[in-house]
Amino acid sequence: MSIVGHRVELLLLERGEQFWGCSPGVGVLRLQLREGDSFDAQHPIGVFYQLGISYPIYCPNKEPMRVVRCFGACSSALDYGAELFVAEPIDQRVRAATATTKREEADTQFLLAPIGGVFYRSPIPGHPPFARVGSIIGVEDTLGVIELMKLLFPVHWTDLGAGERVELLSLADDGRVLHAGERVASGRLLRAEQKGPAIT
């Protein structure tokens, strides 16, 4: 058991991208962590009792971490190396979330109005719309129509590549006045190998 001054350091084992917090010795441990809690090396995470002496217990890793899973009771007699919780570095979780967001942004496409006019989602008032949020759109599918000078111009997602489709994330409101170059819709690009339900 590692005792520094009057404090005990948790046994922290690195396994892949996660760290497993384990009992530093034989004794009773009162852990003050729950799933979702964050901690660092500067603040005690519990109290360890051994031979009638209590020691504040700290994490030896200086990098801030967050608990993703707890095992067993928070106050119990433990053997050396007993598994207490699983944690991940907070910076790692932030980096992973940022990387995911960047990938999603890279796959997000925007459709701009080719002309100005009034956008309608359906061909005739009261009829089902051409497309809905969540629909899978191909280059041949109609998303709506733009009325200009009593003429109706169909709106298509014309800049898709071969085999590419788009999952519709947003669509202009029915009856909205659009200017040329204004956003009509946004969608998540689906590559040729990705599949999804057809437009309904």
The 8 nearest C-alpha neighbors of each residue, nearest first, counted from 0:
[[1, 23, 24, 2, 7, 8, 10, 79],
 [0, 2, 8, 7, 3, 23, 9, 10],
 [3, 1, 7, 6, 4, 0, 8, 5],
 [4, 2, 6, 5, 7, 1, 8, 0],
 [3, 5, 6, 2, 7, 54, 1, 55],
 [6, 4, 3, 54, 2, 7, 55, 53],
 [5, 7, 55, 54, 3, 4, 2, 56],
 [8, 6, 2, 56, 1, 54, 55, 3],
 [9, 7, 57, 56, 1, 58, 59, 10],
 [8, 10, 58, 23, 57, 11, 56, 22],
 [9, 11, 21, 23, 20, 22, 8, 12],
 [12, 10, 20, 19, 9, 21, 18, 13],
 [13, 11, 19, 18, 14, 20, 10, 21],
 [12, 14, 18, 17, 15, 19, 11, 16],
 [15, 13, 17, 18, 16, 12, 19, 85],
 [14, 16, 17, 13, 18, 12, 87, 19],
 [15, 17, 14, 87, 18, 13, 88, 91],
 [18, 16, 87, 14, 15, 86, 13, 19],
 [17, 19, 13, 86, 12, 85, 14, 87],
 [20, 18, 85, 12, 11, 84, 21, 86],
 [19, 21, 11, 84, 83, 10, 85, 82],
 [22, 20, 82, 10, 80, 81, 83, 11],
 [21, 23, 80, 81, 79, 24, 10, 9],
 [24, 22, 10, 0, 9, 79, 80, 21],
 [25, 23, 79, 0, 22, 78, 26, 80],
 [26, 24, 78, 79, 77, 49, 27, 23],
 [27, 25, 49, 76, 77, 48, 24, 28],
 [28, 26, 76, 48, 75, 47, 77, 49],
 [27, 29, 47, 74, 46, 75, 30, 48],
 [28, 30, 74, 46, 45, 73, 47, 31],
 [29, 31, 45, 73, 32, 28, 44, 74],
 [30, 32, 45, 44, 29, 33, 73, 46],
 [33, 31, 30, 36, 44, 34, 66, 45],
 [32, 34, 36, 35, 69, 66, 31, 68],
 [33, 35, 66, 67, 68, 36, 69, 32],
 [34, 36, 66, 67, 65, 33, 37, 68],
 [37, 35, 66, 33, 65, 34, 32, 38],
 [38, 36, 65, 64, 66, 35, 63, 39],
 [37, 39, 64, 63, 65, 36, 42, 40],
 [40, 38, 63, 41, 61, 42, 64, 62],
 [39, 41, 58, 61, 59, 42, 60, 57],
 [42, 40, 39, 43, 57, 61, 58, 38],
 [41, 43, 40, 39, 44, 57, 38, 58],
 [44, 42, 57, 56, 45, 55, 41, 58],
 [43, 45, 31, 57, 56, 30, 32, 42],
 [46, 44, 30, 31, 56, 29, 43, 55],
 [45, 47, 55, 29, 56, 54, 28, 53],
 [46, 48, 28, 54, 53, 27, 56, 55],
 [49, 47, 53, 27, 52, 26, 28, 54],
 [48, 50, 26, 52, 51, 53, 47, 27],
 [51, 49, 52, 48, 26, 53, 27, 25],
 [50, 52, 49, 48, 53, 26, 27, 54],
 [53, 51, 49, 50, 48, 54, 47, 26],
 [54, 52, 48, 47, 46, 49, 51, 55],
 [53, 55, 47, 6, 46, 7, 56, 5],
 [56, 54, 46, 6, 43, 45, 7, 47],
 [55, 57, 7, 45, 43, 46, 8, 6],
 [58, 56, 43, 8, 44, 9, 40, 7],
 [57, 59, 40, 9, 60, 8, 39, 56],
 [60, 58, 40, 8, 61, 57, 9, 11],
 [61, 59, 62, 58, 40, 39, 63, 11],
 [62, 60, 40, 39, 59, 63, 58, 41],
 [61, 63, 60, 64, 39, 88, 40, 89],
 [64, 62, 39, 38, 89, 88, 61, 37],
 [63, 65, 88, 89, 87, 37, 38, 86],
 [66, 64, 37, 86, 87, 36, 89, 35],
 [67, 65, 86, 34, 35, 36, 68, 85],
 [66, 68, 86, 34, 85, 35, 65, 87],
 [67, 69, 85, 34, 84, 66, 70, 86],
 [70, 68, 84, 83, 34, 85, 33, 71],
 [71, 69, 83, 84, 72, 68, 82, 73],
 [72, 70, 73, 69, 83, 75, 82, 74],
 [71, 73, 74, 75, 70, 30, 69, 83],
 [72, 74, 30, 29, 75, 71, 31, 28],
 [75, 73, 29, 72, 28, 30, 27, 76],
 [74, 76, 27, 28, 77, 72, 73, 29],
 [77, 75, 27, 26, 28, 78, 74, 25],
 [78, 76, 26, 25, 27, 75, 81, 79],
 [77, 79, 25, 81, 24, 80, 26, 22],
 [78, 80, 24, 25, 22, 81, 23, 77],
 [79, 81, 22, 21, 82, 78, 23, 24],
 [82, 80, 22, 21, 78, 79, 77, 83],
 [83, 81, 21, 84, 20, 80, 22, 70],
 [84, 82, 70, 21, 20, 69, 81, 22],
 [85, 83, 69, 20, 68, 70, 19, 82],
 [84, 86, 19, 68, 18, 67, 66, 20],
 [87, 85, 66, 18, 67, 65, 17, 64],
 [86, 88, 17, 64, 65, 18, 89, 66],
 [89, 87, 64, 91, 90, 63, 65, 62],
 [88, 90, 64, 92, 91, 63, 65, 87],
 [91, 89, 93, 92, 88, 94, 63, 64],
 [90, 92, 94, 88, 89, 93, 95, 87],
 [93, 91, 95, 89, 94, 90, 96, 88],
 [94, 92, 90, 96, 91, 95, 97, 89],
 [95, 93, 97, 91, 92, 96, 98, 90],
 [94, 96, 92, 98, 97, 93, 91, 99],
 [97, 95, 93, 99, 98, 94, 92, 100],
 [98, 96, 94, 100, 99, 95, 93, 101],
 [97, 99, 95, 101, 100, 96, 94, 102],
 [100, 98, 96, 102, 97, 101, 95, 103],
 [99, 101, 97, 103, 102, 98, 104, 96],
 [102, 100, 104, 98, 103, 99, 105, 97],
 [103, 101, 105, 99, 100, 104, 98, 106],
 [102, 104, 100, 106, 105, 101, 99, 107],
 [105, 103, 101, 107, 106, 102, 100, 108],
 [104, 106, 102, 103, 107, 101, 108, 100],
 [105, 107, 188, 103, 104, 187, 102, 108],
 [108, 106, 187, 104, 186, 105, 188, 103],
 [107, 109, 186, 185, 187, 106, 188, 110],
 [110, 108, 185, 184, 111, 186, 182, 107],
 [109, 111, 184, 183, 182, 185, 156, 112],
 [112, 110, 182, 180, 181, 183, 113, 109],
 [111, 113, 180, 179, 181, 114, 183, 182],
 [112, 114, 179, 180, 111, 115, 154, 181],
 [115, 113, 179, 112, 116, 178, 180, 145],
 [114, 116, 178, 179, 177, 112, 113, 147],
 [115, 117, 147, 146, 177, 145, 176, 118],
 [118, 116, 176, 146, 145, 175, 174, 177],
 [119, 117, 145, 174, 175, 144, 173, 176],
 [118, 120, 173, 174, 144, 121, 143, 145],
 [119, 121, 143, 128, 173, 129, 144, 118],
 [120, 122, 128, 129, 123, 119, 127, 126],
 [123, 121, 124, 126, 120, 144, 119, 128],
 [122, 124, 121, 126, 125, 127, 119, 120],
 [125, 123, 126, 121, 122, 127, 119, 120],
 [124, 126, 123, 127, 121, 128, 122, 120],
 [125, 127, 123, 124, 121, 128, 122, 129],
 [128, 126, 121, 129, 125, 122, 120, 123],
 [129, 127, 121, 120, 130, 126, 131, 122],
 [128, 130, 142, 121, 143, 120, 141, 127],
 [131, 129, 142, 128, 134, 199, 198, 132],
 [132, 130, 134, 133, 128, 129, 167, 170],
 [133, 131, 167, 168, 134, 169, 170, 130],
 [132, 134, 167, 166, 131, 168, 135, 169],
 [135, 133, 198, 167, 131, 132, 166, 136],
 [136, 134, 166, 198, 197, 165, 196, 167],
 [137, 135, 165, 164, 140, 198, 134, 166],
 [138, 136, 164, 139, 140, 165, 135, 156],
 [137, 139, 156, 157, 140, 159, 155, 136],
 [138, 140, 137, 141, 155, 156, 157, 136],
 [139, 141, 137, 138, 136, 155, 142, 156],
 [142, 140, 155, 154, 143, 129, 153, 139],
 [143, 141, 130, 129, 154, 155, 140, 120],
 [144, 142, 120, 154, 119, 141, 129, 153],
 [143, 145, 153, 152, 119, 154, 118, 151],
 [144, 146, 118, 152, 117, 151, 116, 119],
 [147, 145, 151, 117, 116, 150, 149, 152],
 [146, 148, 116, 150, 149, 145, 151, 117],
 [147, 149, 150, 146, 116, 151, 117, 145],
 [150, 148, 147, 146, 151, 145, 116, 152],
 [149, 151, 147, 146, 148, 152, 145, 144],
 [152, 150, 146, 145, 144, 153, 147, 149],
 [151, 153, 145, 144, 146, 154, 150, 147],
 [154, 152, 144, 143, 141, 145, 151, 155],
 [153, 155, 143, 144, 142, 141, 152, 156],
 [156, 154, 141, 157, 142, 140, 138, 153],
 [157, 155, 138, 158, 159, 110, 154, 137],
 [156, 158, 138, 155, 159, 139, 154, 137],
 [159, 157, 156, 160, 138, 110, 155, 163],
 [160, 158, 157, 163, 138, 156, 161, 164],
 [159, 161, 163, 162, 158, 164, 138, 157],
 [160, 162, 163, 159, 191, 164, 138, 190],
 [161, 163, 191, 160, 164, 190, 159, 192],
 [164, 162, 190, 191, 160, 161, 159, 189],
 [165, 163, 137, 189, 136, 188, 135, 162],
 [164, 166, 188, 136, 187, 189, 186, 135],
 [165, 167, 135, 187, 186, 134, 133, 136],
 [166, 168, 186, 133, 132, 134, 169, 165],
 [169, 167, 186, 132, 185, 133, 166, 187],
 [170, 168, 185, 184, 132, 167, 186, 171],
 [169, 171, 184, 183, 172, 132, 185, 168],
 [172, 170, 183, 184, 173, 175, 169, 118],
 [173, 171, 175, 174, 170, 118, 120, 119],
 [172, 174, 119, 120, 175, 118, 171, 121],
 [175, 173, 119, 118, 117, 172, 176, 120],
 [174, 176, 118, 117, 172, 173, 177, 171],
 [177, 175, 117, 116, 118, 174, 178, 115],
 [178, 176, 115, 116, 117, 175, 181, 179],
 [177, 179, 115, 181, 180, 116, 114, 176],
 [178, 180, 114, 115, 112, 113, 181, 177],
 [181, 179, 112, 111, 178, 113, 182, 114],
 [182, 180, 111, 112, 178, 179, 177, 183],
 [183, 181, 111, 184, 110, 112, 180, 109],
 [182, 184, 171, 111, 110, 112, 170, 181],
 [185, 183, 170, 110, 169, 182, 109, 171],
 [186, 184, 109, 169, 168, 108, 110, 167],
 [185, 187, 167, 168, 166, 108, 165, 107],
 [188, 186, 107, 166, 165, 106, 108, 189],
 [187, 189, 165, 106, 107, 164, 186, 190],
 [190, 188, 164, 165, 193, 163, 187, 191],
 [189, 191, 163, 193, 192, 188, 164, 162],
 [190, 192, 162, 163, 193, 189, 164, 161],
 [191, 193, 190, 194, 189, 162, 163, 195],
 [194, 192, 190, 191, 189, 195, 164, 163],
 [193, 195, 192, 196, 189, 191, 190, 164],
 [194, 196, 135, 197, 193, 166, 189, 134],
 [197, 195, 135, 198, 194, 134, 199, 133],
 [196, 198, 135, 199, 195, 134, 136, 137],
 [197, 199, 134, 135, 136, 196, 130, 140],
 [198, 197, 130, 134, 131, 129, 135, 196]]
